[in-house]
């Protein structure tokens, strides 16, 4: 083979390696996987579980081994991708979340004008679950594929918000104008939809909040706490039925980054608009 073909072959191999390294998340190793703590009562699961546990125990160390092997090439590959303009944070095989993630939007409803409480009645709130788009207690088929795009857009917006928010803003007296606007399109979209579908002509949304919730996820190789999972699903089923209204008492605005507990979900107020 001629020198020219050798050079082209080396270049093509290097290009594939550099691009592949840019598509993989090699910095965060997967947690170790062991045998499941207790057998699943389902016959099919109990039959397949030992075999799958064995496969997982073999496969889990591979990403860390790959990261060590590719270590000397990662920096040159990153420089090469920057030069040719293909450096993107795709991470198509990125490490999945280690917790269950949720987003909800809370609306504070009041009178449309300043004529007094009689114009729109007593202020009330409604809370809507917007992430995940597909409820977790039903079979996910083709609709789940479509919903995954919405979920991905929301998780990307949340990541950008956390990256752009200064840690010094995590304090009770933070004003809405001080926060990054990465989550604003999400809240405004659902607020407009809720206002159009659920409010009367003399009502309007006077405040919108976005809450981020996390719940613990059983590590690979362990059996989930069924009682805890059932309690969480019971709480989520209320959201699945639609926005949850609350007409009791006069709503009180929480301070920024306030927290709420619901089953094993921990909610934190991440963004708001007055």
C-alpha positions as CSV (number, residue, x, y, z in Angstrom):
1,X,0.0,0.0,0.0
2,X,1.3,3.4,-0.9
3,X,2.4,6.0,1.6
4,X,-0.6,8.2,0.6
5,X,-3.1,5.4,1.4
6,X,-1.3,4.7,4.7
7,X,-1.6,8.3,5.7
8,X,-5.2,8.4,4.7
9,X,-5.9,5.2,6.7
10,X,-4.2,6.6,9.8
11,X,-6.1,9.8,9.5
12,X,-9.5,8.1,9.2
13,X,-8.7,5.8,12.1
14,X,-7.7,8.8,14.2
15,X,-10.8,10.8,13.2
16,X,-13.1,7.9,14.3
17,X,-11.2,7.5,17.6
18,X,-11.3,11.3,18.4
19,X,-15.0,11.6,17.5
20,X,-15.9,8.5,19.5
21,X,-14.0,9.8,22.6
22,X,-16.0,13.0,22.3
23,X,-19.3,11.0,22.3
24,X,-18.5,9.0,25.4
25,X,-18.7,10.1,29.0
26,X,-15.6,8.5,30.5
27,X,-15.1,10.6,33.6
28,X,-17.8,9.1,35.9
29,X,-17.4,5.4,36.5
30,X,-20.6,3.3,37.1
31,X,-21.2,2.2,40.7
32,X,-20.1,-1.4,41.4
33,X,-22.8,-4.0,40.7
34,X,-23.4,-7.0,42.9
35,X,-26.0,-9.7,43.2
36,X,-29.5,-8.6,44.0
37,X,-30.3,-8.5,47.7
38,X,-33.4,-10.6,47.4
39,X,-35.2,-12.6,44.6
40,X,-38.0,-11.0,42.7
41,X,-41.3,-12.8,43.4
42,X,-42.1,-12.6,39.7
43,X,-41.2,-16.0,38.1
44,X,-39.8,-14.6,34.9
45,X,-37.8,-11.9,36.8
46,X,-36.5,-14.5,39.3
47,X,-35.3,-16.7,36.4
48,X,-33.6,-14.0,34.4
49,X,-32.3,-11.9,37.4
50,X,-29.2,-14.1,38.3
51,X,-28.1,-14.2,34.6
52,X,-28.5,-10.5,34.1
53,X,-26.7,-9.8,37.4
54,X,-23.8,-11.8,36.2
55,X,-23.7,-10.0,32.9
56,X,-23.9,-6.6,34.6
57,X,-21.0,-7.5,36.9
58,X,-18.9,-8.3,33.9
59,X,-19.9,-5.2,31.8
60,X,-19.8,-2.6,34.5
61,X,-16.0,-2.4,34.8
62,X,-15.6,-1.9,31.1
63,X,-16.2,1.9,30.9
64,X,-13.6,2.5,33.6
65,X,-11.1,0.3,31.8
66,X,-11.8,2.1,28.6
67,X,-11.3,5.5,30.3
68,X,-7.9,4.4,31.6
69,X,-6.9,3.0,28.2
70,X,-8.0,6.2,26.4
71,X,-6.5,8.6,29.0
72,X,-3.4,9.6,26.9
73,X,-5.6,10.3,23.8
74,X,-8.3,12.3,25.4
75,X,-6.5,15.7,25.4
76,X,-5.1,15.4,21.9
77,X,-8.5,14.3,20.7
78,X,-10.2,17.2,22.3
79,X,-7.8,19.6,20.6
80,X,-8.4,17.9,17.3
81,X,-12.1,18.2,17.6
82,X,-11.8,21.9,18.5
83,X,-9.7,22.5,15.4
84,X,-12.1,20.8,13.0
85,X,-15.2,22.2,14.6
86,X,-16.8,19.0,15.7
87,X,-16.4,19.4,19.5
88,X,-19.9,19.1,21.0
89,X,-21.1,17.8,24.4
90,X,-23.2,15.1,23.0
91,X,-22.3,12.2,25.3
92,X,-24.7,9.9,23.7
93,X,-23.6,7.1,26.1
94,X,-23.6,9.4,29.1
95,X,-24.0,8.0,32.6
96,X,-27.7,8.0,33.4
97,X,-29.1,9.9,36.4
98,X,-28.6,8.2,39.8
99,X,-31.9,9.6,41.1
100,X,-35.5,9.9,39.9
101,X,-36.0,13.5,38.5
102,X,-39.2,15.5,38.4
103,X,-40.3,19.0,37.5
104,X,-43.5,20.7,38.5
105,X,-45.0,24.1,37.9
106,X,-47.0,25.9,40.5
107,X,-49.5,28.7,39.5
108,X,-50.8,31.4,41.8
109,X,-54.2,32.6,40.6
110,X,-55.7,35.9,41.4
111,X,-58.1,38.5,40.0
112,X,-57.4,39.9,36.6
113,X,-57.6,43.5,37.7
114,X,-56.9,45.5,40.9
115,X,-60.6,46.0,41.7
116,X,-60.3,43.8,44.8
117,X,-60.8,40.2,45.7
118,X,-64.3,40.1,44.5
119,X,-63.1,40.3,40.9
120,X,-61.5,36.9,40.9
121,X,-62.5,35.4,44.2
122,X,-60.0,34.2,46.9
123,X,-56.5,33.6,45.5
124,X,-55.7,29.9,44.9
125,X,-52.9,27.7,43.6
126,X,-52.6,24.8,41.2
127,X,-49.5,22.5,40.8
128,X,-48.8,20.6,37.6
129,X,-46.2,17.8,37.0
130,X,-44.4,18.5,33.7
131,X,-41.4,16.1,33.9
132,X,-41.6,13.3,33.1
133,X,-44.0,13.8,30.2
134,X,-45.1,10.1,30.3
135,X,-46.5,8.7,33.5
136,X,-44.4,6.0,35.1
137,X,-47.1,3.6,36.0
138,X,-48.1,2.8,32.4
139,X,-46.5,0.9,29.5
140,X,-44.4,3.1,27.4
141,X,-44.6,2.5,23.7
142,X,-44.5,4.9,20.7
143,X,-45.8,7.9,22.7
144,X,-42.9,7.6,25.1
145,X,-40.5,8.1,22.2
146,X,-42.2,11.4,21.4
147,X,-42.3,12.4,25.0
148,X,-38.6,11.7,25.4
149,X,-37.8,14.7,23.3
150,X,-39.7,17.0,25.7
151,X,-38.1,15.4,28.7
152,X,-34.7,15.8,27.1
153,X,-35.3,19.5,26.4
154,X,-36.3,20.1,30.0
155,X,-33.3,18.3,31.5
156,X,-31.0,20.2,29.2
157,X,-32.6,23.5,30.3
158,X,-32.3,22.5,33.9
159,X,-28.6,21.6,33.5
160,X,-28.0,25.0,31.8
161,X,-29.8,26.8,34.6
162,X,-27.7,25.1,37.3
163,X,-24.6,25.8,35.4
164,X,-25.4,29.5,34.8
165,X,-26.7,30.3,38.3
166,X,-24.2,31.8,40.7
167,X,-24.1,29.8,43.9
168,X,-24.3,33.1,45.8
169,X,-27.9,33.4,44.5
170,X,-29.0,30.4,46.6
171,X,-30.4,32.5,49.4
172,X,-33.9,33.3,50.7
173,X,-34.1,36.9,49.4
174,X,-33.0,36.2,45.8
175,X,-35.1,38.2,43.3
176,X,-36.6,36.6,40.2
177,X,-34.6,39.1,37.9
178,X,-31.3,37.8,39.4
179,X,-31.9,34.2,38.2
180,X,-30.8,32.9,34.7
181,X,-33.8,32.6,32.3
182,X,-33.0,29.0,31.1
183,X,-36.2,27.7,32.8
184,X,-38.4,30.7,31.9
185,X,-39.7,29.2,28.5
186,X,-40.8,26.0,30.4
187,X,-42.8,27.9,33.0
188,X,-44.3,30.4,30.6
189,X,-45.4,27.8,28.2
190,X,-47.3,25.7,30.8
191,X,-48.6,28.9,32.5
192,X,-50.1,30.1,29.2
193,X,-51.6,26.6,28.6
194,X,-53.1,26.4,32.1
195,X,-54.5,30.0,31.9
196,X,-56.1,29.1,28.6
197,X,-57.6,25.8,29.7
198,X,-58.4,26.2,33.4
199,X,-59.0,29.9,34.3
200,X,-62.1,32.0,34.1
201,X,-62.1,35.3,32.2
202,X,-61.7,37.3,35.4
203,X,-58.7,35.3,36.6
204,X,-55.0,35.5,35.8
205,X,-51.8,33.9,37.0
206,X,-50.0,36.3,39.3
207,X,-47.0,34.2,40.0
208,X,-45.4,31.1,38.5
209,X,-42.9,28.8,40.2
210,X,-40.8,25.8,38.9
211,X,-39.9,23.2,41.5
212,X,-37.2,20.5,40.9
213,X,-37.7,17.2,42.7
214,X,-35.5,14.2,43.2
215,X,-36.2,10.8,44.7
216,X,-33.6,8.1,45.6
217,X,-33.0,5.3,43.0
218,X,-32.0,1.8,44.0
219,X,-28.4,1.2,43.0
220,X,-27.8,-1.5,40.3
221,X,-27.9,-4.9,41.7
222,X,-30.2,-4.0,44.6
223,X,-34.0,-4.5,45.0
224,X,-36.0,-1.2,45.2
225,X,-37.9,-0.5,48.4
226,X,-41.4,-1.4,47.2
227,X,-43.2,0.4,50.0
228,X,-41.4,3.6,49.3
229,X,-42.0,3.2,45.5
230,X,-45.7,2.6,46.1
231,X,-46.0,5.6,48.3
232,X,-44.3,7.8,45.6
233,X,-46.5,6.4,42.9
234,X,-49.6,7.2,45.0
235,X,-48.4,10.8,45.3
236,X,-47.6,11.0,41.6
237,X,-51.0,9.6,40.6
238,X,-52.6,12.8,41.9
239,X,-50.5,14.8,39.4
240,X,-51.3,12.4,36.6
241,X,-54.9,13.3,36.9
242,X,-54.1,16.9,36.0
243,X,-53.0,20.1,37.8
244,X,-53.8,19.8,41.6
245,X,-55.8,22.9,42.7
246,X,-55.7,24.2,46.3
247,X,-58.4,26.6,47.3
248,X,-57.8,26.4,51.0
249,X,-56.4,29.5,52.8
250,X,-54.5,32.4,51.3
251,X,-51.4,31.3,49.4
252,X,-48.1,32.4,50.9
253,X,-45.1,32.8,48.6
254,X,-42.2,30.6,49.7
255,X,-38.6,32.1,49.9
256,X,-36.2,31.2,47.1
257,X,-34.8,27.6,47.2
258,X,-37.4,26.6,49.8
259,X,-37.9,22.8,50.1
260,X,-40.9,20.5,50.4
261,X,-41.2,16.8,51.1
262,X,-43.7,14.6,49.3
263,X,-43.4,10.9,49.9
264,X,-39.7,10.3,49.2
265,X,-39.5,13.2,46.7
266,X,-37.6,16.2,47.8
267,X,-38.8,19.4,46.0
268,X,-36.7,22.6,45.8
269,X,-37.9,25.9,44.4
270,X,-35.5,26.6,41.5
271,X,-37.2,29.4,39.5
272,X,-40.1,31.8,39.8
273,X,-41.6,34.9,38.2
274,X,-43.9,37.3,40.0
